[in-house]
Amino acid sequence: MRPYIPKATFAFCHSLLASRLLPSVAAPSSPLLPVQALLTTAGILPRHPDLSLLALNSLLRTLSRRATSPSHPRLALGLLRDMISPATPLPTPDHLSFPFALSAAAVVDAPNSSSDAGAGAGAQLHALLVRNALFPADHYVTTALLQLYAPRPDLARRVFDELPQREAIHYELVIGAYARAAMPAEGLAVFRAMFEDGVAPDAVVLTTAVAACAQAGALDCGAWVHRYVERAAPELLGDAFVGSALVSMYAKCGCLDEAVRVFDGMPERNEYVWGTMVGAFAVHGLAAEAIACLERMEREDGVRPDGVAMLGALSACAHAGKVEDGLRLLREMRGRYGVAPGHEHYSCTIDMLCRVGRLEDAVGLIKTMPMPPLASVWGSVLAGCRSYGNVELAEVAVWELEKLGGTADEGVYVQLSNIYLDANRKDDARRVRKLIGSRGIKKVPAYSAVEVDGGVSSFVANDQAHPRRFEIWEVLRLLAGQMAQKPDEEEETLFALL
C-alpha cells in the first residue's frame, strides 16, 4: 500500500518542477537532466520514489496540455521515454503516467502539427500499453486511448470493440467521434447498443446522443431519448447540457413547439440554455422572437446575453431578411448588451447584407472591421455576387480568398465560373474550369440525410453508390412527370394514386 502523501507535499512537488523547470525547457532538448537534477537537489530522488513519481506525473500532465510552448507535448513524450529507460534513475511510469502521455501524443500526431518528430507516437504508445497489459485492463488508459483516436472513429471503434467491460464514458467518446466525423448514424447505432449491453447512460452520453440525433435529423430517436429521460431520470431535464441538446434537436428537426416546451419546463436556465433557445428561433427565421429572448433572459432569469446569444439573434435577422434589426443589434452589442462584437458577428451581418443584395454596404462594413476578414466574410460576398450578378466584386472576393489560403477550393472557382457564364463571359468561365483541372482542386461533397422508419439514410448529388438509388431515381422520374403535367392531368393522376 502506498503511503499517504499530504496535499502540501504534492503542491510542493508540482510547484518545484513547474516554476523552475518549465521556463528552462523551451528548447526541444531532453528534459532528463534538469528533472533529475531538481529532484535530487530537493532530496526527493532517490530516497522518495513515490514523491518522485508524483512530481513527474504532475509534470507530464502540465506538459501534455501545451502549457506555455508548442514544444511541451514533445517534451512530455521525451520525459516518458526517459522514465521507461532502465538506464535512468527516474521511477518507472504507472497507470496514471500513460494517459498524460497519450494526451501529448494526440497533440503531436494532430494533422496540423508543425513537427514530425512524434509521428506515430500514439500508435507506439498503444503498442507499449498492449505489451505491458495496461490495455484494455486499466480504465484511465483505455479512456485516454479512445480520446487519442477521437479524430479517427474507425480506430476508436476498434479499440472500443476490444474492451471486455465498457463504461458510459467509453460509449460517449465513440458516439462523439462518429458525430464529429459527420457519421451520426453510426454513432446512434453505438448508443442503441449501449442499452443492449445493459449500461445506463449518464448526462454526458445523453447530451452527445441527442446532438447526434440533431445532426442526423433523427427525430424519432431524439424523441425516444427525451421520453427515456422523462421516465428514467427526470432530474436530468434540468441539466443545462441535456436540456439545451433537446431544445436544439427539436428545433433542427422542425419541431419548434417541442423545443419551446422543453425550454419552458427547465427549472434553471443559464446563458448557455438561453443561447440555444435563441439559436432555435434563428433556425426557423423568427427574428422577433430571437431578439425578444435577449430582453427576456435578463428579465426572467437575471442572465445577460453572451456572444453566442447575440450571434443567434443576428443569424435570425439574416434568415428573416430583417436587415435594419440586424444592423441595430450589431451597433448596440457593446453599449446595450456589454458584448464586444467578434469576427463571427461581423461575418453574420455581412452575410445578411449580401443576401438582400446590399453588396456595397457589405464591403463598407468589411472596411470598418477591427480585425482582418477571414474566408467566411469573402465567401458570403462571393455568394451574394452570384445571386446579384456582380462580376467585378466576385473577382475581388476570389482574389481575397486566394490571399487567405494560398488557393481556394473547387467550390469558390465553380461559383466564379457560373458568375462568368451568367454574364455571358464564356471564355473566362472556360479559363476558370481549366484552372480547376490543372491545380487538382477538390471540393468535399455535401450530403443530405433523411430519417425513414427510424433509420437514417444519407446521399450526395448524383449518388451512384447508394444501395437504393434505383428506387430514388424512379420516384424522381414520377415526380418530374407529374410536374410536367397540366393541372387537370395532375389531379387525375393524384386521384388514381389515392
Buried (B, 14 or more C-beta within 10 A) or exposed (E): EEEEEEEEBBEBBBEBBBEBBBEEBEEBEEBBEBBBEBBBEBEBBEEBBBBBBBBBBBBBBBBBBBBEBBBBBBBBBBBBBBBBEEEBEBBEBBBBBBBBBBBBBBBBBEEEBEEEEBEEBBBBBBEBBEEBEBBBBBBBBBBBBBBBBBBBBEBBBEBBEEBEEBBBBBBBBBBBBBBBBEBBBBBBBBBEBBEEEEBEBBBBBBBBBBBBBBBBBBBBBBBBBBEBBEEEBEEBBEBBBBBBBBBBBBBBBEBBEBBBEBBEEBEEBBBBBBBBBBBBBBBBBBBEBBBBBBEBBBEEBEBEBBBBBBBBBBBBBBBBEBBEBBBBBBEEBEEEBEBEBBBBBBBBBBBBBBBBBBBEBBBEBBEEBEEEBBBBBBBBBBBBBBEBEBBEBBBBBBEBBBEEEEEBBBBBBBBBBBBBBEBEBEEBBEEBBEBBEEEEBEEEEEEEBEBEEEBBBBBEEEBEEBEEEEEEEEEEEEEEEEEEEEEEEBEEBEEEEE
